[in-house]
Every structure is written in structure tokens, then in C-alpha cells.
Amino acid sequence: LSLKDRVELAITKNADLFISIHFDAFTSNEVNGITTYYNNEADRSLAALIHRHLFKQDLGTRDRGVSFGDFFVLRENTKPSILIELGYISNAEDEQRINSQTFQSQASTAIVEGVIEYLSN
């Protein structure tokens, strides 16, 4: 789906949240870690909550924090929305971690737990 179609889908399906999950790349293979982005100040608490849940897990990676991100799917979304970069495929250690079943299970569990907590409040 195009970026615009992703946003429209969240709106037309009346989504409670929009979470965009990504893996990053960089020109240097030394960059690593997880970053969670928000665009609207109202979504900062959602981003921080999900990010905290990610790092409650023993993910063995750098915490790059929660940051403002000017991404289309965040900027144009009327639903609470965040974008999670779960690591860098340009970094061999991150790529190995990303490909492990353990990491995938831990990350998905953390995201689900964060969503449940957010929607319960």
C-alpha cells in the first residue's frame, strides 16, 4: 500500500491506533538500535509507552529513544500513530538479531503489551 493508502485505511476502518513497524538502514554499518517516533505531541505518550515495553525485554540493543519524526504516515494520520524502527539492516549485529525468532517474539510481545496498556487507560 502507498503511504497515503495506509493512512486512509486507518481512517476508514476507524482504527484505534496506527503502528508502523520498520527496519532502518544507514550509510555507516556502525549505527544500531531501536527508535520510536511520533509526530503529534498527543502521541508522544503512546510512543514512550511502547518504547518502554520494548526495553523491558532483554533485546540486547541500543536504546535510541523516542523522537519526533516528520513521516507521512504519522503527520497525515488523524489516529494516534507511531513509527518504530526496530533496528538497522545495515548493521550485521542488528540484522542477525532482527532475524532471530527470539527477537521477533520479544518485540511483538512488547508492542502488544504496550497497546493493551495504552487502550486500558
N, C-alpha and C positions, 0 to 999 in steps of 0.2 A: 504494500500500500504506500502511496505517496505520503509525505508528511501531512499535507492538507487533509487527505482522506483519513488518516489516523485521528486527527483532531475531530473531524466531522463525525467519525464513528463513535467517539467518546460522548459527543454531544447528543447525537440521535439515539443512542442506546441508553442515554441518561446514566452514564457510569458514575459510580460514587467516587472513584479515584482514577487517575491515569498514571501508570508507572511504566516508563520506557527504560528497558534494560539493554545495556550496551557493553561492548568491549572496545577499548580505545587502542590507538597506535600512535607512535611518535617517531620523529626522525632519529632520536637517540634511543638505543636499546637499554639505557640505564634507568629510564623513567618507569616507575611501577606504582601499584597501589589502587585503592578504591576511592572514588569521589562521588558524592551525591549532590545533584544540582536542583535548584528551584528557580523560578523566575518571579513569581508574585510573592510579595512579603508574607501574605497569608499562608503560603505553602511552605514556608521555612520550617515550621514546627513539624510538619509531616516528613520533610527531608531529614531533619535531625533525628526524629524518632526511628525511622527506617535505618538510618546510618548507625545509630546506637545499637540497634538489634543486630546489624551485620557484625559489629565489632564485639558483641557479647560472645560470638562464636570465635573459636581459635582458628582464624583464617590464615595466619602466618604471612600477612602482607602489610604494607604501609597504609596508614590511615591518612588520606589526603584531605579529609574534612568535608564539610558541607559548604557549598559555594553558590553564589548567584550564577546563573547560566542563561545566556540570551539565545536559547534554542527555540526554533519554530514551534515544536510540539508543546513546549512549556509556555512560551509567550502568547500563543494564539488560543490556548485552551481555556475554557470557562470552568472547567472542572479542576478540583485540586490535583496538581500534577507535579511529578518529579522525574528526573532522569538519573539513572545510576550507571556509572562506569565501573564495572566490576574487575577491571584490570587491563593490562596492556599486552596485546598480542605481539607487540614489537619487543617485549622483554621475555627472554627464554624462561625465567623462573615463573613469571606471571602466566605465561602461556601453558606451562606444564601444570600449574595449579588450576587454572581455568578448565583444563581438560580432564581433571580428576573428578570422579564421581563423588568423592568426599566433599570437595569444594562446592560442587553444584548442589548437593543436598543441603549443606550448611547455609549457603547463600539463599536458596529458595525457602528454606525453613525460616530464616531470619526475616526475609521480606514478608512472608505470610504472617508471622507473629507480630511484626510491626503494623501491618494492615489491620489485623484483628484488634490490636490495642488502640489504634487510631479511630477505628469505627465504633469502638466500645465507649469512647469518651464523648 
